Amino acid sequence: MSAEGKDGQVADGDAASDADSLDLVRPPSPVNQPGTGVFSVLWGRPYSNQLWTYRFPVDQDEVTRLDRVHQAIRSAGLTFGPVDVLLDNPQRWPRLLDVGCGSGMWLTEVAVQFPRVDCVGIDFLEQQHVNAPRNVTFMQVNVPRGMGVLAAGSFDVVHIRQMIYAIPDYAGMLAQAYRVLRPGGILLIHEPNLLCYSAWQEYTPEQLGPALVQWSLAFRHGLSQRGVDMNVFNRMEQLAAAAGFTMTHPPHFHYHPLAPGNDNSEAQNETECTRALVAASRITIVEGGEYTHDTFSVLEGEVHAELDGHGAGGARARGLYSPWGFWWVRKE
Ligand SMILES: C[S@@+](CC[C@H](N)C(=O)[O-])C[C@H]1O[C@@H](n2cnc3c(N)ncnc32)[C@H](O)[C@@H]1O
């Protein structure tokens, strides 16, 4: 078991024991049958037995899903705020941290753009691409407690993306981001809220895509059973302020279609993102207790029909959008 010392530093950072002490929230569902090895195969896909909150598969399809999401949302910008000014600093070798870097696509693009920046990606799961540039380092760290191994004040920029549904202690993660940043450093936060909105005022989301709406509510329910608070999205400014950050600029909100109508490659990628997220959410939802594998499969089939334009909401599922927020805040 790790012992926490001064400044939140963890003296003995064993990842597996951190996992034991961190992921305490276990749903009361009768379908919960944790495996005994490092991975269990559930519904044909491998899942880590060491991360309890984040019940997403660890396989090539999941890496592809993460890369697709990256491709879909990068139009909102790779970074936000005056990050370039910090990273272009010729006086020294700036450092950047990506918390929960996933496949490492975001980090790799930043590393290519800023070859003089030391880019560190931390994640509990080993699913990073092997062809990252030389200025990228990947470390296995259990967030937020394991971040104690990173020195205080040692990064110019910290990036957090899509961690809202992975980390129950979001405030603790922001506190660690604050600790590892230098004064003047910037934290970037880029999160989805996983709710469905209607682009057309005369229709409710339920009329446009009933299965997609039902799925998003089931996913949020499954996440809440694991201690995740999706309301973090609406409280981001307060949470950042509580961690010590100053926010001088409003966030940038952008909206992504869940079932885009066009047949171009961008739209196909967005549709594939939705399809893959629904598939990846299976265990979270089934273990949440409201669905069995069979009823989830029915729901998934209905979602596919909506994505193909044949669902109960007809082609109108194309009017469903989901918001993302991009915040940048500073450590004074
Ligand atoms: C939805 S993915 C986001 C990946 C990446 N930030 C992106 O936007 O493409 C969430 C990531 O958090 C990682 N993760 C989940 N729980 C974690 C924990 N306790 N410590 C470290 N990483 C964790 C997962 O392995 C996964 O790579």
The ligand as an SDF file (V2000), in Angstrom:
LIG
                    3D

 27 29  0  0  0  0  0  0  0  0999 V2000
  -11.7150    7.7630  -22.5100 C   0  0  0  0  0  0  0  0  0  0  0  0
  -10.0370    7.4090  -22.4100 S   0  0  0  0  0  0  0  0  0  0  0  0
   -9.3330    8.9600  -22.8730 C   0  0  0  0  0  0  0  0  0  0  0  0
   -7.9610    8.8270  -23.4690 C   0  0  0  0  0  0  0  0  0  0  0  0
   -7.3410   10.1420  -23.9740 C   0  0  0  0  0  0  0  0  0  0  0  0
   -7.2620   11.1500  -22.9260 N   0  0  0  0  0  0  0  0  0  0  0  0
   -8.0970   10.6830  -25.1490 C   0  0  0  0  0  0  0  0  0  0  0  0
   -8.8380   11.6620  -25.0020 O   0  0  0  0  0  0  0  0  0  0  0  0
   -7.9820   10.1130  -26.2410 O   0  0  0  0  0  0  0  0  0  0  0  0
   -9.7140    7.3720  -20.6750 C   0  0  0  0  0  0  0  0  0  0  0  0
   -8.2940    6.9400  -20.3720 C   0  0  0  0  0  0  0  0  0  0  0  0
   -8.1270    6.9880  -18.9600 O   0  0  0  0  0  0  0  0  0  0  0  0
   -7.3520    5.8840  -18.5650 C   0  0  0  0  0  0  0  0  0  0  0  0
   -7.6290    5.6330  -17.1460 N   0  0  0  0  0  0  0  0  0  0  0  0
   -8.7870    5.2420  -16.6000 C   0  0  0  0  0  0  0  0  0  0  0  0
   -8.6680    5.1960  -15.2680 N   0  0  0  0  0  0  0  0  0  0  0  0
   -7.3930    5.5490  -14.9770 C   0  0  0  0  0  0  0  0  0  0  0  0
   -6.6660    5.6850  -13.7710 C   0  0  0  0  0  0  0  0  0  0  0  0
   -7.2180    5.4340  -12.5800 N   0  0  0  0  0  0  0  0  0  0  0  0
   -5.3980    6.0830  -13.8550 N   0  0  0  0  0  0  0  0  0  0  0  0
   -4.8120    6.3400  -15.0330 C   0  0  0  0  0  0  0  0  0  0  0  0
   -5.4470    6.2220  -16.2030 N   0  0  0  0  0  0  0  0  0  0  0  0
   -6.7320    5.8320  -16.1690 C   0  0  0  0  0  0  0  0  0  0  0  0
   -7.7930    4.7640  -19.4850 C   0  0  0  0  0  0  0  0  0  0  0  0
   -6.8530    3.7420  -19.5640 O   0  0  0  0  0  0  0  0  0  0  0  0
   -7.9900    5.5080  -20.7960 C   0  0  0  0  0  0  0  0  0  0  0  0
   -6.8220    5.5060  -21.5580 O   0  0  0  0  0  0  0  0  0  0  0  0
  1  2  1  0
  2  3  1  0
  2 10  1  0
  3  4  1  0
  4  5  1  0
  5  6  1  0
  5  7  1  0
  7  8  2  0
  7  9  1  0
 10 11  1  0
 11 12  1  0
 11 26  1  0
 12 13  1  0
 13 14  1  0
 13 24  1  0
 14 15  1  0
 14 23  1  0
 15 16  2  0
 16 17  1  0
 17 18  1  0
 17 23  2  0
 18 19  1  0
 18 20  2  0
 20 21  1  0
 21 22  2  0
 22 23  1  0
 24 25  1  0
 24 26  1  0
 26 27  1  0
M  CHG  2   2   1   9  -1
M  END
$$$$
